[in-house]
Amino acid sequence: MLYALHELAYNSALPFRFGAQAARQFWTSPLNPASETALGRTAFASAELFESVTRRYGKPAWGLETVRIDGHSVRTVEQVIWSSPWCRLVRFARNIGDLKRAGKPAAAPSVLIVAPLSGHYATLLRGTVETFLQDHDVYVTDWVNARQVPMLEGRFDFYDYIDHVRIMLAEIGPRAHVVGVCQPGPPVLAAAAVMAAENDPNRPASMMFMGSPIDARLSPTVTNRLAEEKPFAWFESNMIHTVPWPYPGFGRQVYPGFVQLYAFMSMNEARHHDAHRDYFDSLVKGDGDGVDKHQQFYDEYLSVLDLTEEFYLQTIDIVFQSHLLPRGLLQHRGQAVDPSAITDIGLMTVEGEKDDISGVGQTQAAHGLCLNVPEDRRVLYVQPEVGHYGVFNGRRFREEIYPRARDFIADNEKLSAVPGRTETAA
């Protein structure tokens, strides 16, 4: 019912949005003599703000047709290497000629960036992908909005997620490097452990976890406390809703992206109020930089996707309530998940000192679980003065975290004795 009411509210506001768009055009028209007056600028800003907060934000484009590498422009081509109803494995193939002009070799370590499936699209990691493209052949998991998947395609749960990681590593080829950003930490570690136990030739050469709840019992945050304090039945009763018609996934039970978005925004309500007030002021003043900065952030932040009921509820149970992985109780397809089976996969953990989503200690717990990873293949790093988002994006990520990640991958590439993949011309 909530999902249907949400859609009704959105559709009911359509006439008002059209009115706001008309007002915006009227107050910016060069034929309107009042357009540059204080009244005109305020009227325009009011219409723009209303339209922006009531708009439906679709999936953003990656926008990585070119990247800057050592001061040179390098073209890339977005290639779908593999897909299922739930995910596309996307590769950003760099142009070999452009790489040569930038002084970069065509052979580079293959890196799979596993994006979080927790409400936002994978494009939230655009800056992460762009940075890793400096030195790597980059692949990323581009998860599909559950409301777009017809019921006939069946279920997608926590264990299917693990299977997807395994399949995508196999598609990339032997001894790629995997980076789990936030939510993927536990299933990526589980996939690596199972692959190591089976001596799978496609097991990764290294794994990197950034702000991940490997053991959510440590340094619990507001999010962790909510998951622990509420009984499992509360999440079943209050967080799961039915996809309405006319979406392709009509009838599917999901954890809606808009519910997750409202929860995140309520955690920092004052900050979002201030941001929109500043946006209004920038519109009135004609401050293009302030307007662009706000729009770039919120165009991404307000774009959300739905999660399947089974994946969401199993994640609540396995990761945040029962803590099966750190307790050594997780099983996958009848096989025990034992991180101590990992002996030749490098391990790097990255945490933010001010992370209010995955507290300090939750990610580095992977080191205690992976007992048999050699010491010379481990890196434990806590980045000062950054929160959750700063662990994988922003200036400190580019200047302080990424160089360490790049060196870690390079070291493990040598130890794995697998040459880098020669990239296809783009």
DRENKOLPA-17512 format. One record per residue (C-alpha): residue in one letter; x, y negated, z negated; residue number from 1. Coordinates in steps of 0.25 Angstrom, whole numbers. Last residue first. Example, Ala and Ser with C-alpha at 12.3 -4.5 7.8 and 13.67 -1.06 7.14 Angstrom:
<pts>
s,55,4,-29,2
a,49,18,-31,1
</pts>
This chain:
<pts>
a,153,-7,111,426
a,164,3,114,425
t,164,15,106,424
e,172,16,93,423
t,183,25,91,422
r,180,32,78,421
g,192,32,67,420
p,201,43,66,419
v,198,54,55,418
a,210,57,46,417
s,200,55,33,416
l,212,49,26,415
k,214,38,36,414
e,199,35,37,413
n,199,35,22,412
d,209,24,21,411
a,202,16,32,410
i,189,17,25,409
f,195,12,12,408
d,202,0,19,407
r,189,-4,25,406
a,181,-3,12,405
r,192,-11,5,404
p,191,-22,16,403
y,176,-22,15,402
i,175,-25,1,401
e,183,-38,0,400
e,181,-47,12,399
r,169,-41,19,398
f,162,-37,6,397
r,165,-49,-1,396
r,160,-58,11,395
g,146,-51,12,394
n,141,-37,13,393
f,143,-23,7,392
v,146,-25,-8,391
g,141,-39,-7,390
y,126,-34,-6,389
h,127,-27,-20,388
g,133,-39,-27,387
v,147,-45,-26,386
e,157,-52,-36,385
p,167,-41,-37,384
q,168,-29,-27,383
v,169,-16,-34,382
y,178,-6,-27,381
l,181,9,-29,380
v,189,15,-18,379
r,192,30,-17,378
r,200,38,-6,377
d,213,37,-14,376
e,206,43,-26,375
p,202,56,-19,374
v,187,58,-18,373
n,185,70,-27,372
l,176,64,-38,371
c,166,58,-29,370
l,156,56,-40,369
g,164,46,-48,368
h,168,38,-36,367
a,154,37,-32,366
a,151,30,-45,365
q,158,18,-38,364
t,144,15,-32,363
q,136,14,-45,362
g,147,8,-53,361
v,144,-7,-51,360
g,129,-8,-49,359
s,122,-5,-37,358
i,111,-15,-35,357
d,116,-27,-43,356
d,130,-27,-37,355
k,138,-38,-44,354
e,152,-31,-44,353
g,149,-25,-30,352
e,152,-10,-28,351
v,161,-3,-17,350
t,164,12,-18,349
m,174,19,-9,348
l,175,34,-7,347
g,184,41,3,346
i,179,55,7,345
d,189,67,6,344
t,184,74,-7,343
i,169,72,-8,342
a,164,85,-15,341
s,164,77,-28,340
p,152,70,-22,339
d,143,82,-24,338
v,129,82,-18,337
a,123,96,-21,336
q,117,102,-9,335
g,102,106,-7,334
r,100,96,4,333
h,107,85,-4,332
q,108,86,-19,331
l,111,76,-30,330
l,114,80,-44,329
g,128,75,-46,328
r,124,65,-56,327
p,130,54,-47,326
l,121,59,-35,325
l,108,62,-43,324
h,106,48,-49,323
s,92,52,-54,322
q,86,38,-54,321
f,94,29,-44,320
v,100,38,-34,319
i,92,51,-33,318
d,79,46,-38,317
i,78,32,-32,316
t,85,37,-19,315
q,75,48,-18,314
l,63,38,-19,313
y,69,29,-8,312
f,72,40,1,311
e,59,47,-1,310
e,50,35,1,309
t,57,31,14,308
l,64,17,14,307
d,58,5,20,306
l,67,-6,27,305
v,70,-20,24,304
s,74,-33,31,303
l,73,-44,20,302
y,88,-44,17,301
e,92,-44,31,300
d,84,-57,36,299
y,87,-62,22,298
f,102,-63,23,297
q,103,-68,37,296
q,91,-78,34,295
h,98,-84,22,294
k,111,-86,28,293
d,105,-92,41,292
v,97,-102,33,291
g,108,-106,24,290
d,117,-108,36,289
g,106,-116,44,288
d,104,-126,33,287
g,92,-134,39,286
k,89,-141,26,285
v,75,-135,25,284
l,79,-121,30,283
s,91,-121,20,282
d,81,-125,9,281
f,72,-114,12,280
y,84,-104,13,279
d,88,-109,-1,278
r,74,-106,-6,277
h,75,-93,0,276
a,88,-89,-6,275
d,84,-95,-20,274
h,71,-86,-20,273
h,80,-74,-16,272
r,90,-76,-27,271
a,78,-78,-37,270
e,72,-64,-33,269
n,85,-56,-35,268
m,80,-43,-39,267
s,66,-46,-33,266
m,73,-47,-19,265
f,78,-33,-21,264
a,64,-27,-25,263
y,57,-35,-14,262
l,66,-29,-4,261
q,64,-15,-9,260
v,49,-17,-8,259
f,51,-23,6,258
g,59,-11,11,257
p,47,-1,7,256
y,50,12,0,255
v,43,21,9,254
q,32,31,11,253
r,29,33,26,252
g,15,31,31,251
f,18,22,43,250
g,33,24,46,249
p,31,19,60,248
y,25,6,54,247
p,11,2,58,246
w,6,6,47,245
p,11,6,33,244
v,23,12,26,243
t,19,18,13,242
h,25,13,0,241
i,35,18,-11,240
m,41,9,-21,239
n,30,10,-32,238
s,25,24,-34,237
e,37,32,-30,236
f,46,22,-37,235
w,38,22,-50,234
a,38,38,-49,233
f,53,38,-50,232
p,52,31,-64,231
k,57,16,-64,230
e,69,13,-74,229
e,79,20,-65,228
a,77,14,-52,227
l,74,0,-58,226
r,87,1,-66,225
n,95,4,-53,224
t,89,-8,-46,223
v,92,-17,-58,222
t,107,-12,-58,221
p,113,0,-65,220
s,128,0,-68,219
l,129,15,-66,218
r,117,24,-65,217
a,115,21,-50,216
d,127,31,-47,215
i,130,30,-32,214
p,121,17,-31,213
s,129,11,-19,212
g,136,-3,-19,211
m,145,1,-8,210
f,149,16,-6,209
m,160,20,3,208
m,162,34,9,207
s,175,39,16,206
a,179,49,26,205
p,164,53,28,204
r,159,67,29,203
n,158,71,44,202
p,166,83,43,201
d,157,89,32,200
n,165,96,22,199
e,151,101,16,198
a,154,95,2,197
a,159,82,9,196
m,147,80,17,195
v,138,82,4,194
a,146,72,-3,193
a,146,62,8,192
a,131,63,10,191
a,129,61,-5,190
l,138,49,-5,189
v,130,43,6,188
p,117,47,-1,187
p,122,40,-14,186
g,128,27,-8,185
p,117,24,2,184
q,111,14,-7,183
c,122,4,-7,182
v,131,4,6,181
g,136,18,9,180
v,149,17,18,179
v,153,30,25,178
h,166,32,32,177
a,167,42,44,176
r,174,55,42,175
p,168,63,54,174
g,158,57,64,173
i,148,46,65,172
e,136,56,67,171
a,141,64,55,170
l,141,52,46,169
m,127,49,51,168
i,122,63,48,167
r,128,63,34,166
v,122,50,31,165
h,108,54,36,164
d,109,66,28,163
i,111,58,15,162
y,99,49,19,161
d,91,62,22,160
y,94,66,7,159
f,89,52,2,158
d,76,53,10,157
f,70,51,24,156
r,57,58,27,155
g,49,62,39,154
e,51,56,54,153
l,36,59,56,152
m,33,47,46,151
p,38,37,56,150
v,50,29,52,149
q,49,14,53,148
r,44,13,39,147
a,57,19,35,146
n,66,8,40,145
v,78,15,47,144
w,92,15,41,143
d,103,10,49,142
t,115,18,44,141
v,128,11,49,140
y,140,15,57,139
v,153,7,58,138
d,166,10,66,137
h,175,2,57,136
d,185,-9,55,135
q,177,-22,56,134
l,164,-15,58,133
f,164,-13,43,132
t,161,-28,41,131
e,149,-28,51,130
v,143,-16,44,129
t,144,-22,31,128
g,138,-35,36,127
r,127,-28,43,126
l,124,-20,30,125
l,110,-26,28,124
t,108,-21,42,123
a,105,-7,36,122
y,91,-12,33,121
h,87,-15,19,120
g,78,-7,10,119
s,87,3,3,118
l,93,12,14,117
p,107,7,12,116
a,117,7,24,115
v,127,18,26,114
i,139,12,33,113
l,145,23,41,112
v,160,20,44,111
s,168,25,56,110
p,183,22,55,109
a,188,14,67,108
a,194,18,80,107
a,193,6,90,106
p,205,-1,83,105
k,203,-16,80,104
g,211,-27,85,103
a,199,-36,87,102
r,201,-35,102,101
k,202,-20,101,100
l,189,-20,93,99
d,182,-29,104,98
g,186,-19,114,97
i,181,-7,106,96
n,167,-13,103,95
r,162,-9,90,94
a,151,1,88,93
f,141,-2,77,92
r,136,11,74,91
v,121,13,69,90
l,116,26,62,89
r,101,24,63,88
c,93,29,51,87
w,79,35,47,86
p,73,41,60,85
s,87,46,63,84
s,98,39,71,83
w,112,41,76,82
i,123,33,82,81
v,115,20,84,80
q,124,11,90,79
e,126,-4,87,78
v,136,-10,97,77
t,147,-19,91,76
r,155,-31,97,75
v,168,-36,91,74
s,170,-50,89,73
h,185,-53,84,72
g,189,-60,72,71
d,194,-48,65,70
i,181,-40,68,69
r,169,-49,70,68
v,156,-41,73,67
t,148,-41,86,66
e,134,-34,89,65
l,132,-33,74,64
g,118,-39,72,63
w,113,-28,64,62
a,98,-32,67,61
p,89,-34,56,60
k,77,-24,53,59
g,65,-32,52,58
y,62,-44,42,57
r,47,-46,41,56
r,45,-61,39,55
t,38,-67,26,54
v,50,-73,19,53
s,56,-79,32,52
e,43,-85,37,51
f,40,-92,24,50
l,55,-97,24,49
e,54,-102,38,48
a,40,-109,36,47
s,45,-116,23,46
a,58,-120,30,45
f,51,-126,42,44
a,42,-134,33,43
t,53,-139,25,42
r,61,-143,37,41
g,49,-150,43,40
l,46,-158,30,39
a,60,-162,28,38
t,60,-167,42,37
e,67,-160,54,36
s,55,-154,60,35
a,46,-166,58,34
p,48,-171,72,33
n,43,-157,78,32
l,47,-156,92,31
p,60,-149,87,30
s,52,-138,82,29
t,57,-133,68,28
w,45,-137,60,27
f,35,-131,70,26
q,43,-118,72,25
r,44,-115,57,24
a,29,-118,56,23
a,26,-108,67,22
q,34,-98,60,21
a,27,-101,47,20
g,14,-99,53,19
f,18,-86,60,18
r,22,-82,46,17
f,9,-86,40,16
p,1,-78,50,15
l,10,-66,47,14
a,8,-66,32,13
s,-3,-56,33,12
n,6,-46,40,11
y,17,-47,29,10
a,6,-45,18,9
l,0,-34,25,8
e,13,-27,27,7
h,16,-28,12,6
l,2,-23,9,5
a,4,-11,17,4
y,18,-8,10,3
l,11,-10,-3,2
m,0,0,0,1
</pts>
